[in-house]
Amino acid sequence: MPRLSARAVLKTALARLGVLDTARRIRDAVTALGWVAHNRRFLRNGGGDSLPIPSARLVMLTTASPSIEWFVQSGRAGADSIRALLARHDTPLSDVQTILDFGCGCGRVLRHWADLPAEVHGCDYNPVLIDWCRQRLSFAQFETNGLEPPLPYPAASFDLIYALSVFTHLPEPLHSRWVAELARVLRPGGHLIISTHGEAYLDTLSATERDRFHAGDLVVHDADAAGSNRCGVFFAEAYLRHLAPGLVLREHVTRGARGNPPQDLSLLQARRSDSSPPSSPRRGTAPPAVSTR
């Protein structure tokens, strides 16, 4: 029987003592002290795409690491995984007309769409991150949303919506409301791509939680901290097959969310009114991504 990882044990102990958030702030402050030295090359040369680089604080908020190299490379890896997943389903990204990055942060993935002909949108519930994007990523449009739906977009607005490291922190019933809202703004036949905590995280679960996971139930840690990194939500593939009416799971890739290792990546498609999608999803396994942190 797998044991809890040392990291999970420490996290649980700090939470019981009521000092988990304080410990995280201290960790972030210490890591940020070496930010300039660690990132001197990237501060001098930029991220290689001529776009501005966020501050240490914003990079930490979106990646939990002060590394600009990881910020840029993980964002590119995330973009590549989205591109490859769509291509396997005969949907070249160059043919997509409207894209929404749900939970865009400070544009870690979105910055890699600057050369697309598509209309690119991003939204996040952190107004500080959205303000930075509005001022510096002029090729896209940005909106602030709340922790709860709705989104400020008309129905059937987007061909593609993706949410990386978002549903990993949204417990029930909050994530069900958000899935329904994303389905509302997705066009018929459009695609929704999400990353989730899957089997790679089993060592962070108790024996009882692992049984529930394998039974297809949702497992949630710290539901009272919904929307923050403190809240962890764990999805089995069986749960994702019935995520929402009108959305069909096309492919589930274990550890497939490159740039968000070792999360799983799932492709869902909104039903078309004139056709019935096949019931059997494609399955795949991607090798674990290598972190440059």
C-alpha positions as CSV (number, residue, x, y, z in Angstrom):
1,M,0.0,0.0,0.0
2,P,1.6,3.4,-1.0
3,R,2.5,5.8,1.7
4,L,1.9,9.5,1.8
5,S,4.8,11.4,0.4
6,A,7.0,13.4,2.8
7,R,5.7,16.6,1.2
8,A,2.1,15.6,1.8
9,V,2.9,14.6,5.5
10,L,4.6,18.0,6.1
11,K,1.7,19.9,4.4
12,T,-0.9,18.1,6.6
13,A,1.1,18.8,9.7
14,L,1.4,22.5,8.9
15,A,-2.3,22.7,8.1
16,R,-3.2,21.1,11.5
17,L,-1.0,23.7,13.2
18,G,-2.8,26.5,11.3
19,V,0.5,27.8,9.8
20,L,0.4,26.4,6.3
21,D,-0.3,29.8,4.7
22,T,2.4,31.5,6.7
23,A,4.9,28.8,5.8
24,R,4.1,29.3,2.1
25,R,4.5,33.0,2.4
26,I,7.9,32.5,4.0
27,R,8.9,30.0,1.3
28,D,7.9,32.4,-1.4
29,A,9.8,35.3,0.2
30,V,13.0,33.3,0.5
31,T,12.8,32.0,-3.0
32,A,12.2,35.5,-4.4
33,L,15.4,36.8,-2.7
34,G,17.5,35.0,-5.3
35,W,15.3,36.0,-8.2
36,V,17.6,38.5,-9.9
37,A,20.6,36.3,-9.7
38,H,18.7,33.2,-10.8
39,N,17.1,34.9,-13.8
40,R,19.9,37.3,-14.9
41,R,20.2,35.7,-18.3
42,F,16.4,35.9,-19.0
43,L,16.2,39.5,-17.6
44,R,19.0,40.5,-19.9
45,N,17.7,38.7,-23.1
46,G,14.0,38.4,-22.4
47,G,12.0,35.2,-22.9
48,G,12.9,34.8,-26.6
49,D,9.5,36.0,-27.9
50,S,9.9,39.8,-27.6
51,L,7.1,39.9,-25.0
52,P,7.5,41.4,-21.5
53,I,8.4,39.2,-18.6
54,P,6.2,39.4,-15.4
55,S,7.7,40.4,-12.0
56,A,9.0,37.8,-9.5
57,R,5.8,38.1,-7.5
58,L,3.5,37.4,-10.5
59,V,5.7,34.6,-11.7
60,M,5.5,33.0,-8.3
61,L,1.7,33.4,-8.2
62,T,1.3,31.5,-11.5
63,T,4.1,28.8,-11.3
64,A,5.1,28.7,-7.5
65,S,8.7,29.1,-8.8
66,P,10.8,32.3,-9.3
67,S,12.3,30.9,-12.4
68,I,11.6,32.9,-15.6
69,E,13.1,30.0,-17.6
70,W,10.5,27.7,-16.1
71,F,7.7,30.3,-16.6
72,V,8.6,30.6,-20.3
73,Q,9.4,27.0,-21.0
74,S,6.5,25.5,-19.1
75,G,4.1,27.9,-20.9
76,R,5.5,26.8,-24.2
77,A,5.2,23.2,-23.3
78,G,1.6,23.7,-22.2
79,A,0.9,25.4,-25.6
80,D,2.6,22.6,-27.5
81,S,0.5,20.0,-25.6
82,I,-2.7,21.8,-26.5
83,R,-1.6,22.0,-30.2
84,A,-0.7,18.3,-30.3
85,L,-3.9,17.2,-28.7
86,L,-6.1,19.1,-31.1
87,A,-4.0,17.9,-34.1
88,R,-4.6,14.3,-33.1
89,H,-8.3,15.1,-33.6
90,D,-8.0,16.8,-36.9
91,T,-8.3,20.3,-35.5
92,P,-5.2,22.3,-36.4
93,L,-4.8,25.3,-34.1
94,S,-4.3,27.5,-37.1
95,D,-8.0,26.8,-38.0
96,V,-9.4,27.8,-34.6
97,Q,-11.0,31.3,-34.8
98,T,-11.6,32.1,-31.1
99,I,-9.7,30.9,-28.0
100,L,-10.3,31.5,-24.3
101,D,-7.6,30.8,-21.7
102,F,-9.7,30.3,-18.6
103,G,-7.5,31.1,-15.6
104,C,-4.9,32.7,-17.7
105,G,-2.8,34.1,-14.9
106,C,-0.2,36.5,-16.3
107,G,-0.2,34.8,-19.7
108,R,2.1,31.9,-19.1
109,V,0.5,29.8,-21.9
110,L,-1.4,32.6,-23.7
111,R,1.7,34.5,-24.7
112,H,2.6,31.6,-27.0
113,W,-0.5,32.4,-29.2
114,A,0.8,35.9,-30.2
115,D,1.3,34.8,-33.8
116,L,-2.0,33.0,-34.3
117,P,-4.6,34.5,-36.6
118,A,-7.2,33.6,-33.9
119,E,-9.0,36.1,-31.7
120,V,-7.4,35.3,-28.3
121,H,-9.1,36.0,-24.9
122,G,-8.0,35.4,-21.3
123,C,-9.8,35.6,-18.0
124,D,-8.8,35.2,-14.4
125,Y,-10.3,36.0,-11.0
126,N,-7.1,37.8,-9.9
127,P,-7.4,41.4,-11.1
128,V,-3.7,42.1,-10.5
129,L,-2.8,39.4,-13.1
130,I,-5.4,40.7,-15.6
131,D,-4.2,44.2,-15.2
132,W,-0.6,43.1,-16.1
133,C,-1.9,41.2,-19.2
134,R,-4.0,44.1,-20.4
135,Q,-1.0,46.5,-20.2
136,R,1.5,44.2,-21.8
137,L,-0.1,41.5,-24.0
138,S,-1.9,43.7,-26.4
139,F,-2.6,41.0,-29.0
140,A,-5.3,39.5,-26.7
141,Q,-8.3,40.7,-24.8
142,F,-8.7,40.2,-21.0
143,E,-11.5,40.1,-18.5
144,T,-11.8,39.5,-14.7
145,N,-14.2,36.9,-13.5
146,G,-15.4,36.0,-10.0
147,L,-14.8,32.8,-8.1
148,E,-18.3,31.8,-9.1
149,P,-19.8,32.0,-12.7
150,P,-20.9,33.7,-14.9
151,L,-18.3,34.8,-17.4
152,P,-18.7,38.1,-19.3
153,Y,-19.1,36.5,-22.7
154,P,-22.2,35.7,-24.9
155,A,-23.2,32.1,-25.4
156,A,-21.3,30.1,-28.1
157,S,-18.4,32.6,-28.2
158,F,-15.4,30.2,-28.5
159,D,-14.1,27.4,-30.6
160,L,-11.5,26.4,-28.0
161,I,-11.4,26.9,-24.2
162,Y,-8.6,25.5,-22.1
163,A,-8.0,25.6,-18.4
164,L,-4.7,24.4,-17.1
165,S,-4.2,24.0,-13.3
166,V,-7.7,25.4,-12.7
167,F,-10.0,22.5,-12.0
168,T,-7.2,21.1,-9.9
169,H,-8.4,23.6,-7.3
170,L,-12.2,23.7,-7.8
171,P,-14.2,21.3,-5.6
172,E,-17.8,20.3,-6.1
173,P,-20.3,21.9,-6.6
174,L,-18.1,24.9,-7.8
175,H,-16.4,23.0,-10.6
176,S,-19.7,21.7,-11.9
177,R,-21.0,25.2,-12.2
178,W,-17.9,26.3,-14.0
179,V,-18.0,23.3,-16.4
180,A,-21.6,24.3,-17.2
181,E,-20.6,27.9,-17.8
182,L,-17.7,27.0,-20.1
183,A,-20.1,24.7,-22.0
184,R,-22.4,27.7,-22.4
185,V,-19.8,29.9,-24.0
186,L,-18.4,27.0,-26.1
187,R,-19.7,26.7,-29.7
188,P,-21.3,23.4,-30.8
189,G,-18.5,21.1,-31.9
190,G,-16.0,23.3,-30.0
191,H,-13.3,21.8,-27.7
192,L,-12.6,22.2,-24.0
193,I,-9.2,21.1,-22.7
194,I,-8.5,20.8,-19.0
195,S,-5.7,19.5,-16.8
196,T,-6.4,17.5,-13.7
197,H,-4.7,15.7,-10.8
198,G,-4.9,12.0,-11.6
199,E,-3.1,8.8,-10.8
200,A,0.3,10.5,-10.5
201,Y,-1.0,12.0,-7.3
202,L,-2.1,8.8,-5.6
203,D,0.7,9.0,-3.1
204,T,-0.8,12.2,-1.7
205,L,-4.0,10.4,-0.9
206,S,-5.0,8.2,2.1
207,A,-6.0,4.6,1.6
208,T,-9.7,5.5,1.8
209,E,-9.3,8.3,-0.6
210,R,-7.5,6.1,-3.1
211,D,-10.4,3.6,-2.9
212,R,-12.8,6.5,-3.6
213,F,-10.6,7.7,-6.5
214,H,-10.5,4.2,-8.1
215,A,-14.3,4.0,-7.7
216,G,-14.6,7.1,-9.9
217,D,-15.5,9.5,-7.1
218,L,-14.0,13.0,-6.7
219,V,-11.5,13.5,-3.9
220,V,-11.0,16.9,-2.4
221,H,-8.5,18.4,0.0
222,D,-9.2,21.7,1.8
223,A,-12.4,22.5,0.0
224,D,-12.7,25.7,2.2
225,A,-9.8,27.1,0.2
226,A,-11.5,26.8,-3.2
227,G,-9.7,28.5,-6.0
228,S,-6.3,28.6,-4.2
229,N,-3.3,26.3,-4.4
230,R,-4.2,25.0,-0.9
231,C,-7.3,23.3,-2.3
232,G,-6.4,20.0,-4.2
233,V,-9.0,18.2,-6.3
234,F,-8.3,14.7,-7.8
235,F,-10.1,13.2,-10.8
236,A,-10.2,9.7,-12.1
237,E,-10.8,9.2,-15.8
238,A,-14.2,7.6,-15.0
239,Y,-15.3,10.8,-13.4
240,L,-14.3,12.9,-16.4
241,R,-16.4,10.7,-18.8
242,H,-19.5,12.2,-17.2
243,L,-18.3,15.7,-16.4
244,A,-21.2,17.5,-17.9
245,P,-24.2,16.8,-20.2
246,G,-23.4,17.9,-23.7
247,L,-19.6,17.4,-23.3
248,V,-18.1,14.2,-24.6
249,L,-14.6,13.0,-23.5
250,R,-12.6,12.6,-26.7
251,E,-9.2,11.8,-25.2
252,H,-7.6,11.4,-21.7
253,V,-3.8,11.5,-21.5
254,T,-2.2,10.4,-18.3
255,R,0.6,12.9,-17.4
256,G,-0.2,14.6,-20.7
257,A,-0.3,18.2,-19.4
258,R,3.3,19.1,-20.4
259,G,4.2,22.3,-18.5
260,N,1.9,21.3,-15.7
261,P,3.6,18.0,-14.6
262,P,2.5,15.5,-13.8
263,Q,-1.1,16.5,-14.4
264,D,-3.4,14.6,-16.8
265,L,-4.8,16.3,-19.9
266,S,-8.4,15.8,-21.2
267,L,-10.0,16.8,-24.4
268,L,-13.8,17.3,-24.3
269,Q,-16.0,18.3,-27.2
270,A,-19.4,20.0,-27.2
271,R,-22.0,18.0,-29.0
272,R,-23.2,19.2,-32.4
273,S,-26.9,19.4,-32.9
274,D,-26.5,17.5,-36.2
275,S,-24.4,14.6,-35.1
276,S,-23.7,12.1,-32.4
277,P,-20.1,11.9,-31.2
278,P,-18.6,8.4,-30.7
279,S,-18.9,7.0,-27.2
280,S,-15.4,5.6,-26.9
281,P,-12.7,8.1,-26.0
282,R,-9.2,7.8,-27.2
283,R,-6.7,7.1,-24.4
284,G,-3.1,7.8,-24.1
285,T,-0.1,8.1,-21.8
286,A,2.5,10.7,-22.0
287,P,6.0,10.4,-20.4
288,P,6.4,12.5,-17.2
289,A,7.5,16.1,-18.1
290,V,10.9,17.1,-16.8
291,S,10.8,20.1,-14.5
292,T,13.5,22.8,-15.0
293,R,12.9,24.2,-11.6
